[in-house]
Amino acid sequence: MKITAQIKEPIREEMELFEQKFRSSMSSKVALLNRITYYIVNRKGKQMRPMFVFLVAKMVSGGKVSERTYRGASVIELIHTATLVHDDVVDDSNKRRGFFSINALWKNKIAVLVGDYLLSKGLLLSIDNGDFDLLRIISVAVREMSEGELLQIEKARRLDIVEEVYYEIIRQKTATLIAACCAMGACSVQPEQTELIEKMRLFGEYIGMAFQIKDDLFDYTEDAIGKPTGIDIKEQKMTLPLIYVLNTCSEEEKQWLINSVKKYNKDKKRVKEVIEFVKNHKGLEYATTKMKEFQQKALNILDEFPTSPYKEALTLMVNYVIDRKI
């Protein structure tokens, strides 16, 4: 059994029902919108985010979910999809997960409006059902994701990011949404348990941090499927292996590295030299150690819960984030 199927097994029925509810949550009276949302639903990815919502809800409640859990998962997925549609416009990207992006098929104007529509659908799904606690969780995540993206743009111009700023960027950009999924799962079934909700939010944040560092490492490994090496360098993105080496090498080497990323980021030979330099200066070992620290913090939180199929699936999920090949 594939690892994702194993993770999904304890929540298979919930995920099937969720798919139906999610489809209906997107419906509109506008035929064009329905055509586009139908396209979006049919090219879904691994659905990690709703899986986190359901697994956490079932783990903290002894195996129960509620209508709120389904709504929480739908809100997360609606708003996450809205941000992806907008991201493709911002990045001028024509592909997503091997399919054409919305902006590639229907142009930017329609893509932005579809993103806005999905966002409003997510907000209304919470408001119409009085799920203000769930709405708060996802609204904080959306604010942080926007701040993280802008912080990265602001800092990328200078290329001398310290490690703390890097962690803040990835916490906001990547980890905050996974943290919201886990908090949402707990809050949907145990709304009064603020400490528990916060604990599960932290659990999600640690996984998100490990997930992003793993992504950083892919930029330096030849065997990574899905994206060629050196993409982050070409795009002048500051990743942990590079930041570590920049902060530990000599001043002369640092200038060469910054110059390479700033002015020669499209030169394949130079990019290869940067990758080799980072590897030889233990950038990958350092990033791997940090990734494993976040993984361990997430597993430590899970250790506080009694054994259950949901806890086992979440443990698999944490390890999958570290061991994945794509």
N, C-alpha and C positions, 0 to 999 in steps of 0.2 A: 504494500500500500504506500502510495506517495506520501511524503511528510505532510503536505497541506491537507490531504484527505484524512490523515490520522488526526490532525489538529481539529478538523471540522466534524469528525465523527460524533462527539458528545453533543453537538448543537446542530446536527444535520436537519432535523425537523424545523427548528427555529429559523435556520438559514433559508429553507425552501419557502416557508411562510413569509419571511422577510422580503424575499424577492418579489412576491406578489404585491405585498403592501408598498414596497418601494416603487414598483411600476405605477401603481395607482396614485401614489403621492406626486407623480410628475405630470399627471394628465392635465390637458388644457383644451379650451374650445377652439384654439387656433391650429388648423391642420399642419401648418409649417412647423410649429413648435412640437407637435406630437411626432412628426416625422423625425425631427432632430433628436428628441428625447428617446425615441425608440432605438435610434442608431446608437446613442450613448449607452443605454441599458444592455444592448446586445454585444457590446465590446468591452464588457467589464473585466477588471483584472482579477487578482487573487481574492479580493474582498477582505483583506486583512483587518480593515477598520471595524466593520460590523462584527467580525469574528471576535475581536477584542471586547466589544460591548457585551455580546451574549455570554462569552466565557467568564468574564469578570462577574456579570450579574448572577450567573448560576453558581459560581464558586462562593460568593459572599452570602448567598441566600439559601444554600443547601439544595440547589438544583431548580430553583423557580425563576421564571421570567414573568413580566407583566406587559400589558399593552404599552406602558410607558417605555419599556425596554425596546420594543419594536419602533416606537416613535423616535426614541433617542438615536437608534441605529440609522433610521431614515434621515433624520436631521443631519447627522454627521456626514452621511453619504451624499445628500443633496448639496450641502455646503462645500464639502471636499470636491465634488464634481464641478461646482461653480468656480472654485479657485483654479482647478486644472484647466478649464475652458479659458479662463482669463489669462492664466500663465502662458498658454500656447500663443495667445495673441501678443502678449508682452515679449515673448522670446522669438516671435515670428517663426514658430515651429509648425511644420507641415505634417508631422507624424506623432502619434502617441501610441505606445505599445504595439507598434507595427501597423496600426490603422491610420487612415488619414484623420487629421485633427478637424475640429468643427470649422475653424477659420480657413482651413485648406479647401473644404467642400462648400462652405456657405459664405465665406469672406468675414473680415474682421467685425464689421458693424453688427451682423447677425450674431456672431459668436459672443460679443460683449453683452448684447441684449439677452441671449440665452443664459449666460452666466448670471446676469442680474435676476432673471426670472427664477432660476434654480435657488438662488440665495433667498429671494422673497418667499418661495414655496417652503423652504426650510424654516424660516422665521415664523411664518403663519401656522405651520404644522404644530409648533410649540405653543404659540399664542392661543390658537383656537382651542387647545386642550388644557390650557392653564399650566403648562410645564415650564414655569418661569425659571425654576432651578436648573433645568436642563438647558434652557436657552442661555442662561448666564454662562454656563460652562463652555458652550460652543462659541459664544460671542467673545469671550476672553481669548479663546484660541485663535479666532479670526484676526482680532486686534494684534496679537503677538506675532502671527505669521506675517502680517503686513509690516510690522516693525522690524522683524528679523530680516526680511528681504531688503528693506531700505537701509538697515544698518550695514548689511553686507555690501550694498552698492556704495555707500558712503566710505566704508573702510577699504574696499577693493582698489580705490584710486591710489591709495598710498602704499599698499602691499607690505606694510610692516605691522601686521596684526600681532598682538600678544595672545597667548593661549586663552586667557580669560575671556577676551572679546570673541574669539572663535567659538568657545563653548556657549556664550550668550547667543551668538548668531544661530548655531545649530539647535540650541534649546528652543528658540522662538520659531525658527523656520521649519524644522522637522519634528522635533520631539513634542512640541505643544499639542499637535493634533492627535498623536497616539495617546498622550496623557489625557486629553479630553475624552477619548473613546473609553478609557479605563475608568475615569471618574464618572462618566455618563452611565456606564454599566452598573457601577455601585450605587449611584444616586437614583437610578430608575427603580431599584428594589428596596433600598435602605435610605430613603431621603433624609431621615433624622440623624443618621450616623456620620456627622461631619468629619470625625477623625478617620473613619474607614474610607470615606470618599477621598480625602486628602492623601491617604496612604496609597490608594490605587492610582491616584493621579501621578504620584511620584514614581510608582512602579512603571507606568506608561512612559514617563519622562526618561527614565533610565534606559528603557528599551529603545526609545527614539534616538537617544544620544549614541548608543552602541550601533544602531542601524546606520546612522549618518557616517560614523567613522568607518564602518565597513564599506560604505559607498566610496569614501575617500581612498581607501586601500585599493579598490578596483581600478583606480586610475593608473596604478603602478604595476598591475599584474597582467602578464601576457595571456593567462588562461581565462580571464573574465569574459563571460559570454554577455552579449547585450550591448556593450559599448567598447569602442577601441580605447587603447591606453592613451594617456596624455590629453584627454578632452578637457579636464579641469584646467590644466596649464594653458591650453589654447584659449580657453575662455577667461583666463586670468582669475580663476577662483582660488582662494587661499584655503588649502586643505591641511589637516593636522600634520601629516608627514613633512610637508614643505615648511610649515610654521616652525616645527621643532628644529629642523635643520637650519633654518634662517636664524634662529635664536641661539644656536650652539656653534655655528661655524665662524671662521675668522671674518674680519670686516671686509677684506678683499673678496673672499668667496661670497659673502652676503651681497656685495655690490654686483658681482657677476650673476648671481641667481636672480636678483630683482630686475636687473637689466634684461636677462633672458626672458623672464615672464612678461615684462613690460613691452619690450621692443622686438623680441624674436619668437613670440609665442606661436607664430604661424610657420616657423622654420622647423620642419620635421626633425632634422639632424640635431638642432639645438634642443628641442623638446626631449629627444631621446637622451641627450647628455644630462639634462636636468633630472630626468627620471633615474638615470644611473647614479648621479651625484647624491640624490636623496636616499637611494637604496644603500649606497656605500657608507653614508653617514648615519645609519641606523634609524632613519625616519620611519620606516615601516615597522620595525620592532617596537619603537616607542608608541606609535599609534595603536598597534595590536594590544599592547599592555593596557593602554587607557580604555580601549574598547572592552577588554575583558573585565576591567574594574567596574564599568557600568553594568555589564552583564551580571556580575556577581551581586551587585547592589539590588538588581531586580530579583534575582533568585533568592536573596536573603529575605525580601518582603514576602515572597511566595511561601517560604519556610514557616511563616507564622500561621498558615492556614492548614486545616486538617486535610488528609489525603482524599482526593476525589478525582473523577475522570476530568473535571474542568481544570483543576490544579495541574494535573499531568499534561493536559493539552497546552496550558499556558507555559509550562516549563519547556515543552517541545518548541513552542513559539519563540521563546527567549533564545533557545539554542539555535533555532533555525535562522534567526536574524544574524547570528555570528557565522554560521557554517554555510550559508547560502552561496551559490555559485553565480548568482545573477542579481 
